[in-house]
Amino acid sequence: MSEQDHQNEQGAHKEPPTPPVEVPPVSADVNRVNRTEKTQDQTRNSDQSPKKRWDAMTWFTGGIFFATTIYAIVSYSQWHEMHRQTQQAIDAQRPWVKITGIDLRSGIGPVKTLMFHFPPTRARMSPQLQVKVTVKNIGNSVAQDIEVVPILFFGDFVSDKWHDVVIGEEDKVCRNRQVASEGSGQIVFPSETRDWNMGIGGIKPPHDEAAELILCVNYRGAPETQYQTRAAAGLYERNNVIIPNATDADASILRLIRDPTADHAY
């Protein structure tokens, strides 16, 4: 067999060529699905973006609020401490008038320590109590225009309420008379004491009642300053809290007992 015949025989046994595969065209439905999925992805991304921005803004706002709060607390603490130190410096230089004594004065002749009658005629009058009030300037500057404002207070005694009644009356009386009379001329230097001998009046009680002596001491220090010291003491007759409202009495049967909880200084 010739070489040409051999080649023709090999070519006759070759497999026929594979026909080309046709790729069907992409339908409109597939394009529509792809566009829908893309749109959903964009929507999800757009929905998540505001949330991320909101979270960031929330943290940022919270941080600002926290920092502002801390700053306010620190600033207030510094201001309070500065105010306290300033007040301490002022208090260290101001006068302090302390009521160091409240004593009964003995009567002279027809004038008794406690009177409900006018001596010459024995006519009824508003009650009057003779006392000596002693004050001391325990501060570091001069106390000027010192004025002692006293009142003899009568009221119905109820054991568990009397203290509150007295404190309330003290506050009312002293608040209404808290301004020192300028130019009164009463001056007490530091560490000095001064006495006031006084006849203290009160409102005539309708019947036998308990009695309390209330004192308000007004004074000045530096210009434009006003200070006040308060005290109260219970009056007892023959160790009884109820005072007969028609009987004059001398110091020998009377007592004044000071209430330390009524001492106040402003």
Secondary structure, DSSP 8 states (H G I E B T S, - for coil): --HHHHHHHHHHTS-------------HHHHHHHHHHHHHHHHHHHHHHHHHHHHHHHHHHHHHHHHHHHHHHHHHHHHHHHHHHHHHHHHHHS--EEEEEEEE---BTTB-SEEEE-TTT--EEEEEEEEEEEEEE-SSS-BEEEEEEEEEEEE---TTTHHHHHHHHHHHHHHHT-S--TT----B-TT-EEEEEEEEEB---SSSEEEEEEEEEEEE-STT--EEEEEEEEEEETTBSEE-TT--B-GGGEEEEE-GGG-EE-
